[in-house]
Amino acid sequence: MGGRQGWHGERERDQERARRIADALHKLTGRRPLVEHDRNGATKVSLKVVERPDRTQTLAVLRVLRHGDRFGHARTARWEHVWVEVGARRGAGSAPVSPPTG
């Protein structure tokens, strides 16, 4: 297979998971997310949300973000930014990084 083993499986499986997350965020918000790949094999999906989502949409976005390995959120007065990373971020011999709690 050639891909480095990640927390949730092979690199190809992680890239497919990132594609599904990006597609779901696009369908929920109507905006196409930015998808970037870093040199360590992680894929970051990020999205700027400029309209005020209702509670149902917010919960749906959070459910989608849970499918990543790491995720976060930032807010300004004009927009919100959500991001999710897929793919293990590991140094040699280190343990996988889990999503933040709280």
C-alpha positions as CSV (number, residue, x, y, z in Angstrom):
1,M,0.0,0.0,0.0
2,G,2.9,2.4,0.6
3,G,1.0,4.9,2.8
4,R,2.0,5.5,6.4
5,Q,-0.4,4.0,8.9
6,G,-2.5,6.7,10.5
7,W,-4.7,6.8,13.6
8,H,-7.9,5.7,11.7
9,G,-6.2,3.7,9.0
10,E,-4.2,4.1,5.8
11,R,-3.4,7.4,4.2
12,E,-5.8,6.8,1.3
13,R,-8.6,6.1,3.8
14,D,-7.8,9.4,5.7
15,Q,-7.9,11.3,2.4
16,E,-11.3,9.8,1.6
17,R,-12.5,10.8,5.1
18,A,-11.3,14.3,4.5
19,R,-13.2,14.4,1.2
20,R,-16.4,13.3,2.8
21,I,-16.0,15.9,5.6
22,A,-15.4,18.6,3.0
23,D,-18.4,17.5,1.0
24,A,-20.7,17.4,4.1
25,L,-19.5,20.9,5.1
26,H,-20.2,22.2,1.6
27,K,-23.7,20.8,1.6
28,L,-24.4,22.2,5.1
29,T,-23.1,25.7,4.5
30,G,-23.3,26.2,0.7
31,R,-19.6,27.2,0.8
32,R,-16.8,25.1,-0.6
33,P,-14.2,24.5,2.1
34,L,-10.4,24.9,1.6
35,V,-8.6,21.5,1.6
36,E,-4.9,21.5,2.2
37,H,-2.3,18.7,2.6
38,D,0.8,19.1,4.7
39,R,4.1,17.4,4.3
40,N,3.4,15.1,7.3
41,G,0.4,13.5,5.6
42,A,-2.4,15.4,7.4
43,T,-5.2,17.0,5.5
44,K,-6.8,20.2,6.8
45,V,-10.3,21.2,5.8
46,S,-11.2,24.8,6.7
47,L,-14.3,26.9,6.2
48,K,-15.3,30.5,6.8
49,V,-18.9,30.9,7.8
50,V,-20.2,34.4,7.3
51,E,-23.9,33.9,7.9
52,R,-25.5,33.2,11.3
53,P,-26.2,29.4,11.4
54,D,-29.2,28.3,13.3
55,R,-28.9,25.7,16.1
56,T,-29.7,22.8,13.9
57,Q,-27.1,23.7,11.3
58,T,-24.5,24.4,14.1
59,L,-25.1,20.9,15.6
60,A,-24.9,19.3,12.2
61,V,-21.5,21.0,11.5
62,L,-20.2,19.9,14.9
63,R,-21.3,16.3,14.1
64,V,-19.3,16.5,10.9
65,L,-16.2,17.9,12.6
66,R,-16.2,14.9,15.0
67,H,-15.2,12.7,12.1
68,G,-11.8,14.4,12.0
69,D,-8.8,13.7,14.3
70,R,-8.4,17.3,15.4
71,F,-10.8,20.3,15.0
72,G,-11.2,23.9,16.1
73,H,-13.1,27.1,15.8
74,A,-12.4,30.8,15.8
75,R,-14.9,33.7,15.8
76,T,-14.8,37.4,14.9
77,A,-17.6,39.9,14.8
78,R,-18.1,39.3,11.1
79,W,-17.5,35.5,10.6
80,E,-16.6,32.2,12.1
81,H,-13.8,29.9,11.0
82,V,-14.0,26.1,11.5
83,W,-11.3,23.6,10.7
84,V,-10.7,19.9,11.0
85,E,-7.6,17.8,10.4
86,V,-7.5,14.3,9.2
87,G,-4.5,12.1,9.4
88,A,-2.2,11.2,12.3
89,R,0.3,13.9,13.4
90,R,3.0,11.9,14.9
91,G,6.7,12.2,15.5
92,A,8.9,9.1,15.5
93,G,7.5,6.8,18.1
94,S,5.0,9.2,19.6
95,A,1.4,8.4,20.4
96,P,-1.5,9.7,18.2
97,V,-3.0,13.1,19.0
98,S,-6.6,12.9,20.0
99,P,-9.2,15.6,19.5
100,P,-9.3,18.2,22.2
101,T,-11.7,17.9,25.0
102,G,-13.9,20.7,26.3
